[in-house]
Amino acid sequence: MPQLSLRLFGTGTLTSDGAVVRAHSARTLALLAFLVLEPDRPHPRAALVDLLWSDLPEASGRQSLRQALYSLRQLAGGALVGCLQVDARSVCFQLPATDAQPDIDALRFLALVRSTDEADWRAASLLHRAPLLDGAPAAPGTDYAAWLELMRDRLRALAMQNLDRLVVGHMARSDWPAATGFAQAMCALDAASEAASRQLLQLGALQGQPGAVDAEWARLCGHLRQTLGVAPSAETAALHDRLRRGRDGAPADRALAAVPAVPPASARPAAAGGDAEALVRAGHAAERVFAFSHAADLYGRALNVLRGHRPASAARSVDVLLCLEAVLERLGRRTDQAGVVDEAMAVARGLGDLARLAAVSLRSAGVCVYLRQHPQACAAADQALQLFRALGDGPGEAEALRELGFAHWHADAHAQALQHTREALDLHRRLGDVTGEATALHNLAEIHRSLGSPRHALPWYEQAMRLHWSAHNPAGEILSLFGWAAALRQCGDLAACTTKLDAARQLCVQSGERVMHARVLHALAVQQAAQGALDAALATMRRAIEIDRAIGYAHALGHDLVELANLHQLRGAAAEAQMALEEALVWFGFTEDGDALEATRARLAGPAPDGSVGAMPPMGLRSGIKSHLSLGEGKVYCAFESPARAAP
């Protein structure tokens, strides 16, 4: 059978053994692109007609779909027949499990960016060089246009995330030229990306190239002014200022004078509001593919535009600020998160909008907890609680109670934490919210476990698991299995602990939950090491680190590298342990984790008598770092062990 190739990045090209093959029509190519990028599930014929032939009478639309499917099955001597599952009601695209698969660039790209191998990431960086079907004849229909724009945003976000992790990885290894090349590729893909521009500014300074720093600054300023009518953000301006002063002692006003004046509102692009909404939609798309750094950059750009149109855009600004705050939380950027919440609070108060004020108060409480400002956190959560009650918002009230419980739990005020968590549980039950009830039960278990009462926690985990299962909530199941395993280990039941962790690992694989997958593997590695299986522990820990790198989970990567160093040290591999700790320092620097930086530096500075790096906490005797994951019903408590801290 001829080898069929489909190039969806760019204008959309079909070739058979190298010869160009023309699709029956623009809509036929659009249909193929949709089916390829929404694979492995049946699409009702009626939905496909509505998507691509909504401008035709129903009977004509059905006939056009039949003709398009017939022509696709005839292409290149039937090369797509094995991929298209067609029946009277639906159509499904599925690659056959044989070597006779068509070569589709978009599917190769998706497989490569989801890999944990850096060589695959480099290969992926060469594929996404143009937007999906860019320049191809347009297929009519607003629904198809909306799908195409969403898919372009998602693929671009994945490409930016992929390039970003390549930049960061090469920076961590001090490979400045390679890092610069990937950062330049980011700018080529999204010329307005301030995140990419900041990396180029830093790389120019690190390589002693002041001309490159000034050229990139001028390029960014000119592009933002021309396309969005805004100046670079305060963060980017401050970075450029620091780099200039570090180079030639230039005062701040001299550096900032290089920023082109922002044009007056009347001179800005007429579609500035539309630009902001397009950026917000792209940010949502980036979040859905876990490209959080790119999402933060997109939301920041949208806010820069909206700030120039206040007060008309004030309410929308609050919404976008909360989107940005949620992404910054996922990235662990606490200081930036606090600044965003403060701005949102000021705008919401000015509006007098109680619903938005309640939502911002809830976020303010969360930030204060992680900054260890527990009294302020409790006050903000209580304010949110009162506002939700005044509004008659039951789910909001339950979320505020969970936030209050979290603030007290984080502060080791367990009695108050239990009280508010029980109140949240009762409210979820009154609302008939099974998912909320399940995670509230989980939270009760976590509080009991941190009280040193793991046996009291076990039945709460068991009840939570039953409800997670009935509510089809795999994320909740994974969290409860993880906590349940930790409680069993506290009880000394290592075999049962391993069983629960392995069940959580399998569920992570099935559901595609990669953040918890890395945490579960970390816990399994510690468990294996505690049982003396060091080779297995080392392999498991390396797998956790691969996942951290693949998803850009910098907040965990440093800790996992410290754990890797511990395992090397237990095996007597002092040089490997030192290398892991040195890389961990880089990642702790990226995430501004001061405590971890100090502990790791102390180990590197204080070698043990045998010449290895300094002492480490015994495996299995670690204190937990109290944290959470955000699900739709509110915060779900969880504690992750820190390899840098011994249990009290």
WOHUDA-V510917 format. One record per backbone hydrogen bond with DSSP energy under -0.5 kcal/mol. NH is the residue of the N-H (numbers start at 1). CO is the residue of the C=O. E is the energy in kcal/mol with one decimal. If there is no record, write none. Layout:
BEGIN
nh/co/e
NH/CO/E
NH/CO/E
END
This chain:
BEGIN
nh/co/e
4/2/-0.7
5/15/-2.9
6/103/-3.0
7/13/-2.9
8/6/-0.7
10/8/-0.7
10/131/-2.3
13/7/-2.0
14/21/-0.6
15/5/-2.4
16/19/-3.1
17/3/-2.7
19/16/-2.0
21/14/-3.1
29/25/-1.9
30/26/-2.3
31/27/-2.6
32/28/-2.3
33/29/-2.5
34/30/-2.3
35/31/-2.6
36/32/-2.6
37/33/-2.1
38/34/-0.9
39/36/-0.5
40/93/-3.0
43/91/-2.9
44/42/-0.5
45/89/-3.1
48/44/-1.8
49/45/-2.4
50/46/-2.3
51/47/-1.8
52/48/-2.0
53/49/-3.0
56/53/-1.7
61/57/-2.7
62/58/-2.4
63/59/-2.1
64/60/-2.5
65/61/-2.1
66/62/-2.2
67/63/-2.4
68/64/-2.3
69/65/-2.6
70/66/-2.4
71/67/-2.3
72/68/-2.0
73/69/-2.0
74/70/-1.0
75/71/-0.8
75/72/-0.6
77/74/-1.0
78/75/-1.3
79/75/-1.8
80/75/-0.5
81/78/-1.3
83/80/-1.3
84/80/-1.7
85/83/-0.7
85/92/-3.3
86/84/-0.8
87/90/-2.4
91/43/-1.9
92/85/-1.9
94/83/-2.5
94/92/-0.5
98/96/-1.6
103/4/-2.6
104/102/-0.8
105/6/-2.0
105/103/-0.5
108/104/-2.3
109/105/-2.6
110/106/-2.2
111/107/-2.2
112/108/-2.4
113/109/-2.6
114/110/-1.2
115/112/-1.1
118/116/-0.5
120/117/-0.7
121/117/-1.5
122/118/-2.2
123/119/-1.9
124/120/-2.5
125/121/-1.8
126/122/-0.6
126/123/-1.1
127/124/-1.5
128/124/-1.3
129/127/-1.8
133/8/-3.4
134/10/-0.9
134/131/-1.5
135/133/-0.5
136/133/-1.3
144/51/-0.6
145/141/-2.1
146/142/-2.3
147/143/-2.3
148/144/-2.9
149/145/-2.3
150/146/-2.2
151/147/-2.7
152/148/-2.5
153/149/-2.3
154/150/-2.4
155/151/-2.6
156/152/-2.7
157/153/-2.4
158/154/-2.4
159/155/-2.3
160/156/-2.7
161/157/-2.7
162/158/-2.5
163/159/-2.4
164/160/-2.6
165/161/-2.3
166/162/-1.5
167/163/-2.5
168/164/-2.8
169/165/-2.3
170/166/-2.1
171/167/-2.4
172/168/-2.5
173/169/-0.9
174/171/-1.7
175/170/-3.1
176/174/-1.3
179/175/-2.2
180/176/-2.7
181/177/-2.2
182/178/-2.0
183/179/-2.2
184/180/-2.6
185/181/-1.7
186/182/-1.8
187/183/-1.9
188/184/-2.1
189/185/-1.8
190/186/-2.4
193/190/-1.9
194/192/-0.6
197/193/-1.8
198/194/-2.7
199/195/-1.7
200/196/-2.0
201/197/-2.5
202/198/-2.4
203/199/-2.7
204/200/-2.4
205/201/-1.9
206/202/-2.7
207/203/-1.7
208/205/-1.5
209/204/-3.1
212/209/-0.7
213/209/-1.7
214/210/-2.4
215/211/-2.3
216/212/-2.3
217/213/-2.2
218/214/-2.3
219/215/-2.3
220/216/-2.6
221/217/-2.5
222/218/-2.4
223/219/-2.4
224/220/-2.7
225/221/-2.2
226/222/-2.2
227/223/-2.6
228/224/-2.2
229/224/-1.3
229/225/-0.5
230/224/-1.2
237/233/-2.5
238/234/-2.6
239/235/-1.9
240/236/-2.4
241/237/-2.4
242/238/-2.5
243/239/-2.5
244/240/-2.3
245/241/-2.6
246/242/-2.5
247/243/-1.1
248/244/-2.9
249/245/-1.7
250/244/-0.7
255/251/-1.9
256/252/-2.8
257/253/-1.2
258/255/-1.3
259/256/-1.8
267/264/-1.7
268/264/-0.6
268/265/-1.1
272/269/-1.5
275/271/-2.8
276/272/-2.2
277/273/-2.0
278/274/-2.4
279/275/-2.2
280/276/-2.2
281/277/-2.6
282/278/-2.2
283/279/-2.1
284/280/-2.4
285/281/-2.3
286/282/-2.2
287/283/-2.2
288/284/-2.0
289/285/-0.8
289/286/-0.7
290/287/-2.1
291/286/-2.8
292/290/-1.4
295/291/-2.1
296/292/-2.5
297/293/-1.9
298/294/-2.2
299/295/-2.7
300/296/-2.3
301/297/-2.0
302/298/-2.3
303/299/-2.4
304/300/-1.9
305/301/-1.7
306/302/-2.6
307/303/-2.8
308/304/-0.7
308/305/-0.7
309/306/-2.0
310/307/-1.0
312/309/-0.6
313/309/-1.0
314/311/-1.8
317/313/-2.3
318/314/-1.7
319/315/-1.5
320/316/-2.3
321/317/-2.7
322/318/-2.1
323/319/-1.6
324/320/-2.6
325/321/-2.6
326/322/-2.1
327/323/-1.7
328/324/-2.6
329/325/-2.0
330/326/-1.6
331/327/-1.6
332/328/-0.7
332/329/-1.0
333/328/-2.2
334/332/-1.5
337/333/-2.3
338/334/-2.5
339/335/-1.8
340/336/-2.1
341/337/-2.2
342/338/-2.3
343/339/-1.9
344/340/-2.5
345/341/-2.7
346/342/-2.1
347/343/-2.2
348/344/-2.7
349/345/-2.4
350/346/-1.8
351/347/-1.7
352/348/-1.6
353/348/-1.2
354/352/-0.8
357/353/-2.5
358/354/-2.4
359/355/-2.0
360/356/-2.5
361/357/-2.3
362/358/-2.0
363/359/-1.7
364/360/-2.6
365/361/-2.0
366/362/-1.6
367/363/-2.1
368/364/-2.4
369/365/-2.0
370/366/-1.5
371/367/-1.5
372/369/-1.8
373/368/-3.2
374/372/-0.8
377/373/-2.1
378/374/-2.6
379/375/-2.1
380/376/-2.4
381/377/-2.6
382/378/-2.4
383/379/-2.2
384/380/-2.2
385/381/-2.4
386/382/-2.4
387/383/-2.2
388/384/-2.7
389/385/-2.2
390/386/-2.3
391/387/-1.9
392/388/-0.7
392/389/-0.8
393/388/-2.6
394/392/-1.0
397/393/-2.3
398/394/-2.4
399/395/-2.2
400/396/-2.2
401/397/-2.1
402/398/-2.1
403/399/-2.0
404/400/-2.4
405/401/-2.5
406/402/-2.4
407/403/-2.5
408/404/-2.2
409/405/-2.6
410/406/-2.8
411/407/-1.3
412/409/-1.7
413/408/-3.1
414/412/-1.3
417/413/-2.0
418/414/-2.7
419/415/-2.1
420/416/-2.5
421/417/-2.1
422/418/-2.4
423/419/-2.0
424/420/-2.2
425/421/-2.3
426/422/-2.6
427/423/-2.2
428/424/-2.7
429/425/-2.1
430/426/-2.2
431/427/-2.2
432/428/-0.6
432/429/-0.9
433/428/-2.7
434/432/-1.1
437/433/-2.3
438/434/-2.5
439/435/-2.0
440/436/-2.0
441/437/-2.2
442/438/-2.0
443/439/-2.2
444/440/-2.1
445/441/-2.0
446/442/-2.3
447/443/-2.2
448/444/-2.2
449/445/-2.5
450/446/-2.3
451/447/-1.2
452/449/-1.6
453/448/-2.3
456/453/-0.7
457/453/-1.1
458/454/-1.5
459/455/-0.6
460/456/-0.5
461/457/-2.1
462/458/-2.2
463/459/-2.4
464/460/-2.5
465/461/-2.6
466/462/-1.7
467/463/-1.7
468/464/-2.8
469/465/-2.4
470/466/-2.0
471/467/-2.2
472/469/-1.2
473/468/-2.4
474/472/-0.6
477/473/-2.1
478/474/-2.6
479/475/-2.0
480/476/-2.5
481/477/-2.7
482/478/-2.3
483/479/-2.5
484/480/-2.7
485/481/-2.4
486/482/-1.8
487/483/-2.2
488/484/-2.4
489/485/-2.2
490/486/-2.1
491/487/-1.7
492/489/-1.3
493/488/-2.4
494/492/-1.3
497/493/-1.9
498/494/-2.3
499/495/-1.9
500/496/-2.2
501/497/-2.4
502/498/-2.4
503/499/-2.0
504/500/-2.4
505/501/-2.5
506/502/-2.3
507/503/-2.1
508/504/-2.2
509/505/-2.0
510/506/-2.3
511/507/-2.5
512/508/-1.5
513/508/-1.1
514/512/-1.0
517/513/-0.8
518/514/-2.0
519/515/-1.5
520/516/-2.9
521/517/-2.4
522/518/-2.0
523/519/-2.2
524/520/-2.5
525/521/-2.5
526/522/-2.2
527/523/-2.3
528/524/-2.8
529/525/-2.5
530/526/-2.4
531/527/-1.2
532/529/-1.7
533/528/-2.5
534/532/-1.6
537/533/-2.2
538/534/-2.5
539/535/-2.1
540/536/-2.4
541/537/-2.6
542/538/-2.2
543/539/-1.7
544/540/-1.9
545/541/-2.1
546/542/-2.2
547/543/-2.0
548/544/-2.4
549/545/-2.5
550/546/-2.3
551/547/-2.2
552/548/-0.6
552/549/-0.7
553/548/-2.8
554/552/-1.9
556/553/-1.0
557/553/-1.7
558/554/-1.1
560/556/-2.4
561/557/-2.2
562/558/-1.8
563/559/-2.1
564/560/-2.2
565/561/-2.3
566/562/-2.1
567/563/-2.1
568/564/-2.5
569/565/-2.5
570/566/-2.3
571/567/-1.5
572/569/-1.3
573/568/-3.0
574/572/-1.2
577/573/-2.0
578/574/-2.3
579/575/-2.1
580/576/-2.1
581/577/-2.1
582/578/-2.4
583/579/-2.1
584/580/-2.2
585/581/-2.0
586/582/-1.1
587/583/-1.7
588/584/-2.7
589/585/-1.9
590/586/-1.8
591/587/-2.0
592/588/-0.6
592/589/-0.6
593/588/-2.1
594/592/-1.3
597/593/-2.4
598/594/-2.4
599/595/-2.3
600/596/-2.5
601/597/-2.7
602/598/-2.1
603/599/-1.7
604/600/-2.2
605/601/-2.1
606/602/-1.2
607/605/-0.6
608/612/-2.2
611/608/-2.3
614/603/-2.4
617/643/-0.5
621/618/-2.1
623/645/-1.0
625/640/-3.6
626/624/-0.7
627/638/-3.2
629/636/-2.0
631/629/-0.6
631/634/-2.1
634/631/-1.8
636/629/-2.3
637/635/-0.5
638/627/-2.1
640/625/-2.1
642/623/-1.9
643/641/-0.5
645/642/-1.3
647/621/-1.3
END
